[in-house]
Amino acid sequence: MPLVPPIKSQGIKTKLVDWIAASIVDVEYDRWVEPFMGTGVVGFNIQPKKALLCDSNPHLIKFYKGIQDKEITSGIVKQFLTEEGHKLLDSDGDYFYEVRKRFNETGSSLDFLFLSRSCFNGMMRFNRKGGYNVPFCKKPNRFAQALVTKITNQVKNISQVIELGDFTFKHQDFQQTLAEIKKTDLVYSDPPYIGRHVDYFDSWSEEEEMELNKGLVKSKSKYILSTWLSNKYRTNDYIFSIWKDSFITTKEHFYHVGGKEKNRNAVNEALISNVELQNSISTTSMKEKIANGESQIITQEKEYSKPIQLVMKLEEDKPNTNYSRLTPPPIK
Ligand SMILES: C[S@@+](CC[C@H](N)C(=O)[O-])C[C@H]1O[C@@H](n2cnc3c(N)ncnc32)[C@H](O)[C@@H]1O
């Protein structure tokens, strides 16, 4: 069971970290680098001796720096969420919007955590002015003791991982991170999907994807890119243009829309790399497989067939299984 970070986001890779870790098992490197750390779930599970984790979203970096500097501890989180949770319940949920306003004025990391765990579907979204704008999950008793304990434990686990390793967190654009890469690094890139989701900290264009590719090639480091190969409607042709002449390994992943079993959408997730990974083939061979109508799945493991978001929801919402909508599949 992977380590789950306290902050949530729609692009979180919790369900894929075991596969990512297994894919790079033979790859040697001195430092793990993530230009797009997001919630940090991948690096925190890989647990490298040395890591540089970066993101353009300042709130994520501030949160993890706060844990590293011990300004945010499991004890502080427990007390904060318990007290604020009572206010949320007493206000019948209206207090969520007071915290959201306060967060947009002060950028408090504890408020960020509160919002991340009580907003609609654990989304992370910011408006054009950089203001957090996700609505409430509509559960006034959201911070019942069981969830507070769960989040407190997640903070404790992540702080232990950060303390044991040599972690550096930086708020910066991927271009700056690319400029800091060394040949002996292993760079794991998980950028937003091109053109799919545009918000203040999270938009991505074809030009940026090309810049990323150019920077990684120039750095002469080993690199892996998380992306998708295909869904029932289309194939991600960037794999065969921008990322051509790479290695690829794939795994089928199911996203639920509406929480119903019949609404499962399969996506073939892909890892692209300039070094051979476990079970990888060349992108040229993959192109031939697709042209011949063969299966594109290289790694198939049964335990990955349940979506993590559904698992999380079932665990967190035991008394109320009314999970209304889950993250849609990554369609470009
Ligand atoms: C798909 S998410 C990463 C998810 C992460 N692997 C996880 O499991 O939580 C992409 C991340 O890229 C960040 N991002 C978007 N544009 C960026 C840029 N130009 N430079 C650096 N980070 C960027 C977003 O803030 C977001 O956290």
The ligand as an SDF file (V2000), in Angstrom:
LIG
                    3D

 27 29  0  0  0  0  0  0  0  0999 V2000
   -0.0130   16.2380  -13.0840 C   0  0  0  0  0  0  0  0  0  0  0  0
    0.4650   17.3030  -11.7680 S   0  0  0  0  0  0  0  0  0  0  0  0
    1.7290   16.3830  -10.9520 C   0  0  0  0  0  0  0  0  0  0  0  0
    1.1230   15.3090  -10.1070 C   0  0  0  0  0  0  0  0  0  0  0  0
    2.0860   14.6260   -9.1820 C   0  0  0  0  0  0  0  0  0  0  0  0
    2.9480   13.6980   -9.8740 N   0  0  0  0  0  0  0  0  0  0  0  0
    1.2820   13.8890   -8.1240 C   0  0  0  0  0  0  0  0  0  0  0  0
    1.1850   12.6480   -8.1720 O   0  0  0  0  0  0  0  0  0  0  0  0
    0.6930   14.5430   -7.2650 O   0  0  0  0  0  0  0  0  0  0  0  0
    1.3190   18.5690  -12.5700 C   0  0  0  0  0  0  0  0  0  0  0  0
    1.9630   19.5990  -11.6730 C   0  0  0  0  0  0  0  0  0  0  0  0
    2.7180   20.4810  -12.5040 O   0  0  0  0  0  0  0  0  0  0  0  0
    2.6780   21.7720  -11.9370 C   0  0  0  0  0  0  0  0  0  0  0  0
    3.0140   22.7030  -13.0240 N   0  0  0  0  0  0  0  0  0  0  0  0
    2.2230   23.1650  -14.0200 C   0  0  0  0  0  0  0  0  0  0  0  0
    2.9030   23.9810  -14.8390 N   0  0  0  0  0  0  0  0  0  0  0  0
    4.1760   24.0450  -14.3540 C   0  0  0  0  0  0  0  0  0  0  0  0
    5.3560   24.7220  -14.7580 C   0  0  0  0  0  0  0  0  0  0  0  0
    5.3660   25.5160  -15.8310 N   0  0  0  0  0  0  0  0  0  0  0  0
    6.4880   24.5500  -14.0380 N   0  0  0  0  0  0  0  0  0  0  0  0
    6.4910   23.7650  -12.9240 C   0  0  0  0  0  0  0  0  0  0  0  0
    5.3780   23.0920  -12.4830 N   0  0  0  0  0  0  0  0  0  0  0  0
    4.2540   23.2250  -13.1950 C   0  0  0  0  0  0  0  0  0  0  0  0
    1.2710   21.9110  -11.3760 C   0  0  0  0  0  0  0  0  0  0  0  0
    1.2300   22.8760  -10.3380 O   0  0  0  0  0  0  0  0  0  0  0  0
    1.0030   20.4770  -10.8860 C   0  0  0  0  0  0  0  0  0  0  0  0
    1.2980   20.3730   -9.5200 O   0  0  0  0  0  0  0  0  0  0  0  0
  1  2  1  0
  2  3  1  0
  2 10  1  0
  3  4  1  0
  4  5  1  0
  5  6  1  0
  5  7  1  0
  7  8  2  0
  7  9  1  0
 10 11  1  0
 11 12  1  0
 11 26  1  0
 12 13  1  0
 13 14  1  0
 13 24  1  0
 14 15  1  0
 14 23  1  0
 15 16  2  0
 16 17  1  0
 17 18  1  0
 17 23  2  0
 18 19  1  0
 18 20  2  0
 20 21  1  0
 21 22  2  0
 22 23  1  0
 24 25  1  0
 24 26  1  0
 26 27  1  0
M  CHG  2   2   1   9  -1
M  END
$$$$
